[in-house]
Amino acid sequence: MTELAAYACQPERSRGRRHAEPETPAHAPSFRNPHQRDRDRIVHSTAFRRLVYKTQVFLNHEGDLFRTRMTHSLEVAQLGRSIARALGLNEDLVEAVALAHDLGHTPFGHAGQDALNECMAPYGGFEHNLQSLRVVDELEERYPTFNGLNLSFETREGILKHCARRNAQAIEVHEPNGIAARFLNDTQPSLEAQLCNLADAIAYNAHDIDDGVRSGLLTLAQLQDVSLFARYHAQTLSEHPQLQGRRVLFETIRRMLSDQVYDVINTTRDALVQHSPASVDDVRQCPPLVQFSAAMFDESRALKSFLFRNLYRHPQVMQTTDWAREVVRELFAAYLAKPQEMPPAYAHRSDLPRAVADYLSGMTDRFATREHARLTA
């Protein structure tokens, strides 16, 4: 890792873990800082392994080459580390947050999340970012003296990138001036957390183009209406007029990704010069600093709008997502009526609706499908 800038999260100044642990093993010197340990705990967690069978846009069984939550998380981590290195930020922390940011996502992508939120509306709702935090704070069972993975404050802060005010207030009661305080006092998270949020958007816009074209639901002709794509497509064909097939698409997306990365680096550097934060505490008092230029922001937003209309709302995708919503709703109702159908650790909890949400959100696509078939046969 390169030398960290003054405004980066310094591992030796971490705000620590919820449960006290020695950072250096008693039997040997440690070669990992707290954020490297966080990353390793995430990679070895059960929830992380499940991401390989969780939908991004296309269901897992619809094709072997479509993105899953795991491949998406790896792409976010790669983009995040590249930008972090250029800005002198904490790469290990960026990687940990990127790998953990979707741990709480339901099966069947956003359709599953929306359906579970509807089911949980009378019981406080369901937020996948808050659920990711629940996974690393409570639901993973790997250590003898505490629940969860006991990650550092900085990693947990980055995982909780969105949070409803009522949930932030509830967290603040148990963790005063903790990871949810910024949602109440209108301050900012670390630059590493800000970076993961933007790298997430860059990654899914690019890979959803790739998956959309691969699926046949998007065409290169349609994408000519999107300036962010059309510009790099024209560049590719101008420099490689004989190029054909998927190489044209791959090269176009590569150029698009590269320019977005450089745009973020250059725009963020300008913002850092303007505001001159000298520490992480200074960063928290500034406006958001990791950002696109105004022109790139507008183009990225236009691409997102295009994908929403033409891919996420495509009749073929909607047919699948309608089915997925029904699966989640029926599973929720079935477990609420018959808790004994869940493992004892969930069935015997006093907060039954939240226990059902915890169990259901942890499922892979294929396990949820099998459970639905078993319970509704």
Secondary structure, 3 states (H helix, E strand, C coil): CCCCCCCCCCHHHCCCECCCCCCCCCCCCCCCCHHHHHHHHHHCCHHHHHHHHCECCCCHHHCCCCCEHHHHHHHHHHHHHHHHHHHCCCHHHHHHHHHHCCCCCCCCHHHHHHHHHHHCHHHCCCCHHHHHHHHHHHHCCCCCCCCCCCCEHHHHHHHCCCCCHHHHHHHHHHCCCCCCCHHHHCCCCCHHHHHHHHHHHHHHHHHHHHHHHHHCCCCHHHHCCCHHHHHHHHHHHHHCCCCCCHHHHHHHHHHHHHHHHHHHHHHHHHHHHHHCCCCHHHHHHCCCCCCCCHHHHHHHHHHHHHHHHHHHCCHHHHHHHHHHHHHHHHHHHHHHHCHHHCCHHHHCCCCHHHHHHHHHHCCCHHHHHHHHHHHHC
